[in-house]
Amino acid sequence: MHKVHSPTFGTEVRWQAAHVPIPPELEVTLAQGHILLRNTASESLWLRGWTPAGRNAFRALNRTIDPGEDHRLIREIGQAGVRVWYSPPDSPEVRLLRADWTEHDQSRTLH
């Protein structure tokens, strides 16, 4: 019997080797006080965790979003980017979204 290791939730996911899909499978829209993630892939995606860019503050998630569905993250004052770890459903593969912006952006969609 062959055992497949699947990362758990929490910081273990953060340190797994991650694939960065091109084009991205998540769209990021900036708004006052929050970040809106939209699944632009053709399959559901399992959100595993996220952190503001440049911070050592991993926040675990356990949320599946279907194609076209949105999920909100808190946007901190002065936050200049986000890292989101996610997987296809029922897959041990970890994927990573990196999105960065400058502070003067008020509301913007990043691809």
Z-matrix of the N, CA and C atoms (Angstrom, degrees):
N
C 1 1.445
C 2 1.531 1 108.25
N 3 1.319 2 116.99 1 132.15
C 4 1.464 3 123.02 2 -178.92
C 5 1.521 4 109.95 3 -98.62
N 6 1.326 5 115.99 4 123.15
C 7 1.459 6 120.62 5 -179.34
C 8 1.525 7 109.51 6 -96.76
N 9 1.337 8 117.32 7 131.11
C 10 1.458 9 122.76 8 178.18
C 11 1.515 10 107.83 9 -104.48
N 12 1.340 11 116.44 10 124.34
C 13 1.464 12 120.30 11 178.70
C 14 1.525 13 108.90 12 -80.58
N 15 1.296 14 115.67 13 128.27
C 16 1.459 15 121.33 14 176.52
C 17 1.513 16 107.95 15 -118.63
N 18 1.340 17 118.14 16 127.75
C 19 1.460 18 119.91 17 179.66
C 20 1.522 19 110.88 18 -59.50
N 21 1.301 20 115.62 19 147.37
C 22 1.456 21 120.37 20 177.36
C 23 1.515 22 108.86 21 -87.04
N 24 1.321 23 115.26 22 -179.85
C 25 1.452 24 119.80 23 173.46
C 26 1.512 25 108.29 24 -73.11
N 27 1.295 26 115.88 25 166.53
C 28 1.458 27 120.80 26 176.39
C 29 1.507 28 112.25 27 90.11
N 30 1.310 29 114.31 28 -160.33
C 31 1.464 30 118.84 29 -171.10
C 32 1.514 31 113.92 30 -65.29
N 33 1.324 32 119.27 31 -21.88
C 34 1.468 33 119.93 32 178.33
C 35 1.528 34 110.77 33 -59.80
N 36 1.326 35 117.34 34 -37.37
C 37 1.472 36 121.25 35 178.02
C 38 1.527 37 109.82 36 -61.75
N 39 1.320 38 116.05 37 -40.78
C 40 1.467 39 121.34 38 -176.84
C 41 1.523 40 112.31 39 -59.24
N 42 1.316 41 118.19 40 -33.49
C 43 1.471 42 120.97 41 -174.99
C 44 1.520 43 113.19 42 -97.05
N 45 1.329 44 118.27 43 4.29
C 46 1.461 45 121.00 44 174.50
C 47 1.532 46 109.70 45 -74.93
N 48 1.325 47 116.30 46 152.97
C 49 1.466 48 119.36 47 172.18
C 50 1.523 49 107.25 48 -61.66
N 51 1.330 50 116.31 49 131.20
C 52 1.462 51 120.39 50 -175.85
C 53 1.521 52 110.59 51 -122.42
N 54 1.312 53 115.49 52 143.44
C 55 1.458 54 123.64 53 176.28
C 56 1.530 55 108.36 54 -94.05
N 57 1.333 56 117.11 55 135.21
C 58 1.469 57 121.43 56 177.75
C 59 1.531 58 107.45 57 -107.41
N 60 1.344 59 118.26 58 100.17
C 61 1.464 60 121.11 59 -177.47
C 62 1.533 61 112.52 60 -66.15
N 63 1.317 62 115.34 61 142.71
C 64 1.465 63 121.98 62 174.26
C 65 1.524 64 105.81 63 -128.63
N 66 1.318 65 118.72 64 120.16
C 67 1.461 66 128.35 65 -0.38
C 68 1.524 67 110.50 66 -72.80
N 69 1.332 68 117.05 67 161.08
C 70 1.468 69 120.54 68 179.98
C 71 1.530 70 111.82 69 -60.26
N 72 1.337 71 115.83 70 150.77
C 73 1.465 72 121.72 71 179.41
C 74 1.521 73 111.62 72 -97.98
N 75 1.318 74 116.04 73 -5.72
C 76 1.462 75 121.45 74 177.11
C 77 1.517 76 108.41 75 -124.17
N 78 1.315 77 116.25 76 136.28
C 79 1.461 78 122.85 77 176.32
C 80 1.523 79 107.08 78 -104.13
N 81 1.330 80 116.58 79 137.80
C 82 1.457 81 122.25 80 -178.25
C 83 1.521 82 108.97 81 -112.17
N 84 1.330 83 116.47 82 124.94
C 85 1.459 84 121.74 83 174.68
C 86 1.524 85 107.80 84 -116.98
N 87 1.326 86 115.85 85 126.89
C 88 1.461 87 121.37 86 179.29
C 89 1.511 88 110.10 87 -89.99
N 90 1.309 89 115.71 88 137.14
C 91 1.462 90 122.04 89 176.73
C 92 1.527 91 107.72 90 -143.10
N 93 1.303 92 116.00 91 168.50
C 94 1.459 93 120.56 92 179.30
C 95 1.530 94 110.02 93 -62.86
N 96 1.317 95 117.43 94 114.71
C 97 1.458 96 121.54 95 175.53
C 98 1.518 97 116.74 96 85.01
N 99 1.331 98 117.98 97 -8.42
C 100 1.460 99 118.35 98 178.08
C 101 1.529 100 112.33 99 -152.46
N 102 1.308 101 113.72 100 166.58
C 103 1.464 102 124.14 101 175.87
C 104 1.516 103 105.27 102 -119.76
N 105 1.309 104 117.37 103 131.92
C 106 1.455 105 121.57 104 179.39
C 107 1.522 106 108.63 105 -106.65
N 108 1.329 107 116.62 106 119.91
C 109 1.468 108 122.34 107 175.31
C 110 1.516 109 108.28 108 -96.98
N 111 1.317 110 117.33 109 132.04
C 112 1.469 111 121.58 110 176.18
C 113 1.524 112 108.59 111 -122.21
N 114 1.315 113 115.57 112 131.75
C 115 1.459 114 121.53 113 177.39
C 116 1.528 115 108.55 114 -77.53
N 117 1.332 116 117.05 115 112.02
C 118 1.466 117 122.05 116 178.25
C 119 1.528 118 111.55 117 -102.66
N 120 1.333 119 116.80 118 4.91
C 121 1.467 120 121.30 119 178.80
C 122 1.525 121 109.86 120 -79.09
N 123 1.313 122 115.62 121 169.00
C 124 1.462 123 120.67 122 178.90
C 125 1.528 124 111.68 123 -89.82
N 126 1.334 125 117.01 124 2.70
C 127 1.456 126 121.85 125 179.41
C 128 1.531 127 109.72 126 -132.88
N 129 1.312 128 116.13 127 163.97
C 130 1.458 129 120.57 128 175.12
C 131 1.526 130 109.02 129 -65.81
N 132 1.323 131 116.66 130 151.52
C 133 1.460 132 122.08 131 178.04
C 134 1.517 133 108.73 132 -126.79
N 135 1.325 134 115.78 133 139.85
C 136 1.449 135 123.03 134 -178.66
C 137 1.516 136 107.96 135 -99.94
N 138 1.322 137 117.85 136 106.81
C 139 1.461 138 122.46 137 178.92
C 140 1.517 139 108.02 138 -72.97
N 141 1.350 140 116.36 139 123.59
C 142 1.473 141 121.08 140 -174.90
C 143 1.522 142 112.03 141 -102.30
N 144 1.361 143 117.24 142 -36.60
C 145 1.453 144 119.90 143 -178.46
C 146 1.511 145 110.94 144 179.65
N 147 1.338 146 116.40 145 168.85
C 148 1.462 147 120.24 146 -179.21
C 149 1.518 148 109.70 147 -155.12
N 150 1.319 149 115.12 148 163.70
C 151 1.454 150 121.84 149 175.83
C 152 1.529 151 108.78 150 -153.29
N 153 1.330 152 117.23 151 145.68
C 154 1.465 153 118.65 152 170.98
C 155 1.542 154 108.17 153 -63.26
N 156 1.306 155 117.70 154 143.29
C 157 1.465 156 121.63 155 179.87
C 158 1.529 157 109.48 156 -59.04
N 159 1.333 158 115.54 157 140.82
C 160 1.449 159 120.72 158 176.79
C 161 1.521 160 114.80 159 75.90
N 162 1.320 161 117.80 160 8.51
C 163 1.471 162 121.45 161 -179.66
C 164 1.522 163 109.69 162 -119.13
N 165 1.280 164 115.80 163 149.48
C 166 1.452 165 121.51 164 174.89
C 167 1.528 166 107.24 165 -101.39
N 168 1.332 167 115.73 166 67.18
C 169 1.465 168 120.85 167 -172.74
C 170 1.522 169 110.44 168 -140.38
N 171 1.326 170 117.09 169 61.71
C 172 1.458 171 121.03 170 -178.01
C 173 1.521 172 111.17 171 -62.39
N 174 1.325 173 115.60 172 133.14
C 175 1.467 174 122.26 173 179.17
C 176 1.520 175 108.59 174 -120.71
N 177 1.309 176 116.09 175 113.16
C 178 1.465 177 121.17 176 -176.85
C 179 1.522 178 110.97 177 -70.05
N 180 1.328 179 115.60 178 143.61
C 181 1.465 180 123.16 179 174.45
C 182 1.524 181 107.80 180 -127.36
N 183 1.284 182 117.15 181 156.38
C 184 1.456 183 123.08 182 172.07
C 185 1.516 184 106.06 183 -144.21
N 186 1.329 185 114.15 184 75.57
C 187 1.473 186 119.48 185 -172.81
C 188 1.518 187 108.85 186 -141.90
N 189 1.314 188 116.64 187 130.69
C 190 1.457 189 121.37 188 173.74
C 191 1.521 190 107.59 189 -101.26
N 192 1.337 191 115.86 190 131.94
C 193 1.465 192 119.56 191 175.35
C 194 1.523 193 108.76 192 -119.24
N 195 1.302 194 115.26 193 132.50
C 196 1.458 195 122.38 194 -179.04
C 197 1.523 196 110.23 195 -80.12
N 198 1.346 197 117.80 196 164.15
C 199 1.464 198 120.21 197 177.64
C 200 1.530 199 110.97 198 -53.92
N 201 1.335 200 116.27 199 131.45
C 202 1.456 201 121.95 200 -179.96
C 203 1.521 202 114.58 201 83.99
N 204 1.330 203 117.84 202 -9.19
C 205 1.465 204 121.79 203 -179.10
C 206 1.528 205 110.48 204 -83.88
N 207 1.348 206 115.73 205 152.68
C 208 1.465 207 123.01 206 -179.16
C 209 1.520 208 111.35 207 -111.00
N 210 1.339 209 114.97 208 157.82
C 211 1.464 210 122.43 209 172.14
C 212 1.525 211 107.90 210 -143.93
N 213 1.331 212 116.84 211 133.47
C 214 1.468 213 121.96 212 -179.59
C 215 1.519 214 112.00 213 -93.28
N 216 1.334 215 114.49 214 140.09
C 217 1.461 216 122.50 215 171.40
C 218 1.520 217 107.46 216 -120.31
N 219 1.306 218 116.75 217 151.46
C 220 1.460 219 120.89 218 176.99
C 221 1.523 220 109.46 219 -71.24
N 222 1.319 221 116.38 220 134.70
C 223 1.464 222 121.89 221 176.06
C 224 1.525 223 108.16 222 -106.56
N 225 1.319 224 115.56 223 117.81
C 226 1.455 225 121.00 224 -178.92
C 227 1.527 226 110.99 225 -83.43
N 228 1.315 227 116.92 226 152.39
C 229 1.468 228 121.92 227 176.15
C 230 1.523 229 108.49 228 -60.35
N 231 1.308 230 116.35 229 130.79
C 232 1.456 231 121.61 230 179.30
C 233 1.517 232 114.97 231 81.28
N 234 1.327 233 117.44 232 -0.09
C 235 1.462 234 120.78 233 179.93
C 236 1.523 235 109.44 234 -66.55
N 237 1.332 236 116.65 235 131.24
C 238 1.462 237 120.83 236 -175.48
C 239 1.524 238 113.14 237 -117.45
N 240 1.312 239 116.88 238 15.22
C 241 1.456 240 119.23 239 178.91
C 242 1.513 241 110.86 240 172.07
N 243 1.328 242 114.89 241 172.96
C 244 1.459 243 121.20 242 -179.89
C 245 1.523 244 108.38 243 -147.02
N 246 1.319 245 116.23 244 148.27
C 247 1.456 246 123.82 245 172.18
C 248 1.523 247 106.17 246 -121.78
N 249 1.330 248 116.79 247 129.98
C 250 1.460 249 121.46 248 -178.89
C 251 1.527 250 108.32 249 -127.42
N 252 1.332 251 116.41 250 124.84
C 253 1.452 252 122.97 251 176.26
C 254 1.516 253 108.14 252 -98.99
N 255 1.332 254 116.64 253 134.16
C 256 1.468 255 120.89 254 -177.65
C 257 1.515 256 109.77 255 -153.18
N 258 1.315 257 116.48 256 169.31
C 259 1.466 258 122.95 257 -178.93
C 260 1.515 259 109.91 258 -142.11
N 261 1.343 260 116.10 259 155.37
C 262 1.460 261 118.38 260 167.17
C 263 1.535 262 107.31 261 -67.74
N 264 1.328 263 118.36 262 157.37
C 265 1.465 264 119.73 263 179.80
C 266 1.530 265 111.07 264 -59.94
N 267 1.323 266 116.19 265 141.83
C 268 1.476 267 122.60 266 175.90
C 269 1.523 268 112.84 267 56.02
N 270 1.319 269 117.76 268 34.23
C 271 1.464 270 121.60 269 -179.67
C 272 1.529 271 110.23 270 -128.76
N 273 1.328 272 117.36 271 141.34
C 274 1.460 273 120.12 272 175.67
C 275 1.535 274 112.28 273 -80.17
N 276 1.351 275 116.97 274 -9.24
C 277 1.464 276 120.77 275 -178.23
C 278 1.529 277 111.17 276 -66.10
N 279 1.312 278 116.56 277 133.73
C 280 1.457 279 121.78 278 176.32
C 281 1.523 280 108.09 279 -106.39
N 282 1.336 281 116.20 280 130.01
C 283 1.463 282 122.22 281 177.36
C 284 1.521 283 108.49 282 -115.40
N 285 1.318 284 115.92 283 156.90
C 286 1.465 285 120.65 284 -175.37
C 287 1.515 286 110.87 285 -133.50
N 288 1.317 287 115.67 286 133.43
C 289 1.460 288 122.47 287 171.28
C 290 1.517 289 107.49 288 -107.11
N 291 1.329 290 116.60 289 128.89
C 292 1.461 291 122.36 290 172.69
C 293 1.523 292 107.20 291 -116.79
N 294 1.321 293 116.79 292 121.47
C 295 1.467 294 121.16 293 177.13
C 296 1.524 295 107.69 294 -132.03
N 297 1.325 296 116.33 295 130.46
C 298 1.458 297 122.55 296 179.76
C 299 1.515 298 109.69 297 -128.48
N 300 1.318 299 116.79 298 151.58
C 301 1.453 300 122.10 299 179.16
C 302 1.519 301 109.15 300 -149.22
N 303 1.327 302 116.48 301 170.85
C 304 1.460 303 121.37 302 175.41
C 305 1.513 304 109.01 303 -101.92
N 306 1.310 305 116.62 304 153.53
C 307 1.464 306 122.22 305 -172.43
C 308 1.522 307 113.97 306 -60.30
N 309 1.336 308 119.06 307 -29.60
C 310 1.461 309 119.28 308 -176.70
C 311 1.528 310 114.09 309 -73.36
N 312 1.353 311 117.49 310 -8.26
C 313 1.460 312 120.44 311 176.31
C 314 1.517 313 109.26 312 -69.66
N 315 1.311 314 119.25 313 123.66
C 316 1.453 315 122.24 314 -179.78
C 317 1.518 316 111.96 315 -91.66
N 318 1.305 317 117.50 316 -50.82
C 319 1.455 318 121.54 317 178.93
C 320 1.514 319 106.77 318 -148.31
N 321 1.325 320 116.51 319 120.54
C 322 1.444 321 119.86 320 -171.45
C 323 1.529 322 110.24 321 -155.63
N 324 1.309 323 117.19 322 148.82
C 325 1.457 324 121.99 323 175.64
C 326 1.513 325 108.48 324 -105.91
N 327 1.339 326 115.79 325 129.77
C 328 1.461 327 122.13 326 179.79
C 329 1.510 328 109.18 327 -112.33
N 330 1.327 329 116.40 328 138.10
C 331 1.479 330 120.77 329 178.86
C 332 1.501 331 108.79 330 -115.66
